Amino acid sequence: MTAVVVALVLAATVIVTSVALLLAERDMEAVIGDQQFALLSAAAANIDSQLEAKRTLLASLADAVPPDLNDHPERMQQFIEQHPTVRAAFLNLVTYDRQGVLRHTARAGIGTWPLTAASKQFFEQALASRGSLISDPFKSTLTDLPVVLITQPVLDQTGAVAMVLAGSIDLANASFLTPVSAQRPGKTGFMYIMTSKGILVNHPTRARLLQHINARPGVNRATEMALQGFEGWTNATNKDGREGIYAYKRIPAADWILGARYPTEEAFAPMIVMRRHAVLVSTLFAALAGAVGWAAIHVLLRPLGRLRRHIADIRAGKAGIDVLQRRRRDEIGELSAAFHVLMAEREAAEQNTRESESLIRNILEQAPDAFISCDPNGIITEWNAQAEKSFGWSRAEAVGQDVAELIIPPAMRPEHRAGMARFAAGGNGPVLNSRVRVTARHRGGHEVPVELSVRSLRHGNAYYATAFLHDITERLVYEQQIAASEKRARMIADNMPAMIAYVDDRLRYRFTNEHCRQLLGIEPNALLGRTFGDTFGEAFRERLRPHYEAALRGERVHYEREGNETGRPLQLMVDLIPDQRGDGSVAGFYLMALDITERKTAELTQAASEQRLKLLTDNLPVLISYTDRERRIQFLNATYRDWFGIDPDSMIGRPLADGIGREQYRDAEEHLERAYQGQIVTYEQKARIKGSIHTLETTFVPEVRGDGEVAGVYTLTHDTTRMKEIEERLIHLARVDPLTGIPNRLMFEELLQLAIGRARRNRQPMALAYLDVDKFKNVNDSMGHGGGDAVLKEFALRLAGNVRATDTVARLAGDEFVIIFEQVNDPDEASRLAAKIVEAIRPSFTVAGQPLAVTTSVGVALHLGGEQTAAELVARADGALYAAKRRGRDGYVVAQ
């Protein structure tokens, strides 16, 4: 009986202990796997953002390339040195022409670099894509290092690819890959990166870089799953036969896969030791129980039963881990302590997961666009605050509902359900990974136009759809207004009794009105993209050369000519009006050709023609008048009545000053005097029309008689108010940083040139401060980009509030700012100004309701009135900034 009791006790003890350990191992495995995947996802997101940042830097450099740089490759090095931030982001920067010939490299001592077959294929892809690409990893023939290339085509003024910029990243020493090597799971685990084709990009064993993951013999099930698209964690055996926990996460920016391996024997080492101890303890306990009898067995089993109940309560959520009997000095106490440690680790991992989920949720809640997530059946699983605002349904009302019934218009639901069925089957669809405009339905019943961006997310064995929806109601209204404006302009042009065209600086027609068909017998669209020579022959182009060359020099051209290009004789009066850019160069010219054949051949019909001309001018949205040599009004069109409410006939014969007002006449007198001297004059003025101030563009065209005398002056006045408002709005948007509201890089460069000019003229020194936010990356990593934006806004506010009225604060990019200090007497004053800025930043920032310590490093360079350029001054200030950082940050350095 004692043997049976001992055997039963031993069996019960072993079974209970084994079951508890197996349950704990299973839960611990899930916790470890989820923890590894969460860590891997964070690292993948960081690498993805770093790659996107480098692509953005390279794209910004491509956008800034001057148009003539392709013809002067020797200037490329100077251009790159003006962008130290971009240069520092890459191991090397090289430039190729369209034929793949190396035109420039930022590393000295390198000549040419012929393309291999593989690199030539990638180069052709870069040309065809017209966008940024990341190459497969390879061993650079320039540096003999494993690298990847990021390419960015540079487009010329016609939109064609002029050259290709390429930035190389050293895979062996890239700073953004350092966390992959540092964040190893356990003591012997490791992380690595491979491409979707299996080529190793990062690995603890440097010798394996650029090798295929399956270069070693054998099969690893987890690796094959990852190469086929798997994301998550799993158990697998490596090629050496050792088990491990594997986790994989894809990096979208470069089509890479981030993987991690955690050896099972290390992950479960405490459990293995615990299992051995439990078996030994159970055996000793059974032997002792047999010796003392049933009573002793019953007493000794009571704590074990209590432990079992505690574990069950913990698993059921009825009790916490503090109920475990850790203070007992026996096997039950040791087992309880081990379970306590295990459960504490599990709870910590679960807490980390919850915090990570909370952070992601907070980011989505603060997103400026509506975010919606659906399961394969179209049931809503996520609904952020912007979605509530955009569609009128609260999160509690939306989650769990069919997205089709909630926001899809009834007419679109069959197509939506068919698309969701395809998506559920394979995780793909026609609208995935693209931006499309669709119509959504608001709770109130009205439709909301949105821009939809949908991605597929695989979770378990099912595909989930995640979508951002941006309300484009205001954008559509603006586009409709622009389209209506263009339609009105086209209608006006098509109804003008003259051929109106726009010709670019390569003599290609870009616009023609309907009168082209009547005048030349040619369909208007047939002229678009063709040159003078293509349409009428080279002889015709040569006859017009003096006229269009004068227009392309910026001169207004007016002439009359005879022609028979259409097979019938024509008398044409032609005006060429240059289209000048902001920098003074000419982009093309406007051409207006009037058929004056009848005027030349039928003088007897002059009165009728004048009546028709008056009818035409009365229907033009332009104020047209004619004044004689005594400056008396002899003609006014109906626009005068529309603008000023006065019958134009009542003004005939009266002085021009009476017609436009004494004040307006004083403004126009100087220009009018030049017109009476035979010049065509155009000027702008402000005038009150229908109770509001309008901007008017007036052109005086003198009527020159055959003897050279001016008989009178025609006046054409256009209301350009709307055009000016749009121009001023665009100029403002292009010169101000949208996040902080302070000047951006473009405006800073203009102001810096002006400040240097004033300093030279006044012989008064000035200074430039170059500063950034210390450890700003940590702010973004800990508080998200929303927190980083809040820090940048407060940072800019403090800078603007602690400079003088004559100083200028601007944001260059990211967390980089500059301050132009004018009228700085000496280096001591520059030091005081920099110290004031450092002190102003030190008080804690408040971000998301929490205090945050922020400091800055400042580099200051003085301009003492010499021939130093703006670029050299910026470079000196940038060097002083790095010196301040080497001194420990939170301070300043004045360049000597």
BELCORDA-V235295 format. One record per run of one state. SS is the DSSP state (h for helix, s for strand, l for the rest). FROM is the first residue (numbers start at 1). LEN is the number of residues. Records with the same first field share a line. If there is no record, write none. Layout:
SS: FROM-LEN + FROM-LEN
This chain:
l: 1-1 + 65-2 + 72-1 + 82-2 + 89-3 + 98-4 + 106-11 + 130-3 + 135-3 + 140-6 + 156-5 + 171-4 + 183-7 + 196-3 + 203-3 + 209-3 + 213-8 + 228-4 + 238-5 + 252-4 + 268-1 + 317-4 + 324-7 + 366-4 + 375-4 + 384-1 + 392-3 + 399-3 + 409-1 + 427-5 + 433-2 + 442-5 + 460-2 + 472-1 + 495-4 + 505-3 + 513-2 + 521-3 + 528-3 + 537-1 + 553-4 + 564-6 + 581-5 + 596-1 + 602-1 + 619-3 + 629-3 + 637-2 + 645-3 + 652-3 + 661-1 + 677-4 + 690-2 + 705-5 + 720-1 + 737-6 + 744-1 + 763-3 + 774-2 + 802-6 + 814-2 + 822-5 + 843-2 + 848-2 + 853-3 + 864-6 + 887-4 + 895-2
h: 2-63 + 67-5 + 73-9 + 84-5 + 117-13 + 175-8 + 206-3 + 221-7 + 264-4 + 269-48 + 321-3 + 331-35 + 385-7 + 395-4 + 403-5 + 410-17 + 473-22 + 515-6 + 524-4 + 532-5 + 538-15 + 597-5 + 603-16 + 639-6 + 648-4 + 656-5 + 662-15 + 721-15 + 745-18 + 776-26 + 827-16 + 870-17
s: 92-6 + 102-4 + 133-2 + 138-2 + 146-10 + 161-10 + 190-6 + 199-4 + 212-1 + 232-6 + 243-9 + 256-8 + 370-5 + 379-5 + 402-1 + 408-1 + 432-1 + 435-7 + 447-13 + 462-10 + 499-6 + 508-5 + 531-1 + 557-7 + 570-11 + 586-10 + 622-7 + 632-5 + 655-1 + 681-9 + 692-13 + 710-10 + 736-1 + 743-1 + 766-8 + 808-6 + 816-6 + 845-3 + 850-3 + 856-8 + 891-4
